[in-house]
Amino acid sequence: MKEHDSYRGPVAHRIPRGIVAEATARTMFTLTRHPPAAELAGFVDYHWILRWDLRGKPAHEQRVLPNLAVHVTFFPGASGVHGPARDVFSHHLEGRVQGLGVRFRPGCFRAFLGGPVRDIADRAVPLTDVFGPAAIEAVESVRSADSDAQMVRAVDNLLIANPRTLTPSARQASAAVESIARDPGITRVAQLCADTGLTTRSLQRLFAEHVGCPPKWAIRIYRLNDAAQRITTDGDVDYAGLAVRLGYSDQSHFIRDFRTVTGQSPGEYARTARADTERTPDSDRT
């Protein structure tokens, strides 16, 4: 995976990306990220474009750790609106394909959906359910585009065709998620309540409506994406120490949560990452 990552989004914060077995992924596809049109900056973190050419090669299953964002994808045979997920996402790659995805800022998709984001949590709905028949034309434009700029323009045009505005509650939800992303020290809902000035119940309602998951789960996603990144890059990891740094009361609780999110224990995840790196030639590690 050759990755162009010069675009970091509208603000400097942690964005869980969670590509599993990244060393192998680097050899399977290219990934670039691009800013949205100015009219969409309040809603969209970035566009991401994938290209792969596996003609004559075995198909590849790419796993991605769950995150809070709504992703809207424009890929042949795999287009849709994907709600925030609790499980690892797997995407089947074969043949030669290019496509684009939109990562909406957590808390900012309700204006497009027209209903609570909790309604699409852990599932995907067809593009036309949200964006109407014009979405079909956008998918074809992305498929046949000759450049990244053409792909981005086709999707931007679809999204700005019917202007949306962020409500005060949407801004409040987005700011709450930004608090989690900005401050790794927020490891409990009570801390987020103190940071936002909201009661636990108000925060739960706000997240259900605009983010699509409980605030406790949102905090967990950020913590465990951080853990997965550290396990992948640090070699021998002191799991008890890591659990403490992430705000867990004990190592067993951390391990249970990590397995829930990734499908593996920390030790299994580390062994997979090491084996993945050892299988990948140095020339492919970019």
C-alpha positions, 0 to 999 in steps of 0.5 A: 500500500503506497500511501499519500498522507499529506492531507491530515483533515481540518484539525490536528487530532487522532483519526483511527485508521486501523489497517490490519496487516499493514505491511501486506496491505502496502503490496496490495493497493495504493491509498491517497487522501484528499480534502473535500470542497470548501463547502463540505469542510464542516462535514467531511474529514477527507476523501480516500481513494483506493486503487488495486490491480490483482489481475492474475493474483489471488484475491485479498481480504483487507481487514480494517479496525472499527471507527466512529466515522460514517464512510460513504463509498463509491466502488463497483459492486461495493458502494454504500453508506457505512455506519459506525461499526463495532466489528472489524470491517473486511473488504474483498479485493480482486481484479483491477478496481479504483474507487473513492470513499468519504470519511465524514467527521463523526457527529456530522452525517445526520444532516445527510441521513435525515434521521438518527445515525444510530439507525445505520450503526453496524450496517450499510445502506444503499447510496440511493437511499440517502442521495437518490438516483444521482448517486448511481451517476457518481459511482460511474463517474468515479469508476471511469475517472482518469484522475484523482481530481475527477473522482473527488469532483464527481463526489463533491458535486453529489454532496453539495447538490442539496446544501446542508447545515450543521445544527447546534446539536451536531456541532456539539456532538462533533466537538465532543468527539474532538475532545476524545480525539484531542486528549488521550487522557479522556478514558471515562465517560465522566471525564468527557462529561466534565470536558463538555459540561453535559450530563451522562444522559444528555451525552448518551442522547447526543451520541445516539442521535449524531454519532451512532454509538454510546460515548463509552464505545467511542472512547474505547474505539480511540483507546484500542486503535491506539493500542493496536498501533503501539502493538504493531510498532513497538515490538515487545510490549508490556501489556500491563503497563499499556493497560494502565496508560490507556486507563484500564483498571487491570490487564484482563479488562484491557485484553477483553476489550481488545479482543472484542474490537479486533477479534484477537488478543493483544498477543495474537495481534502482535504475532500476526503483525510480526509475521506480516512484516517478516513476509513482506520484502524490505523493498515493499515497505514504503 
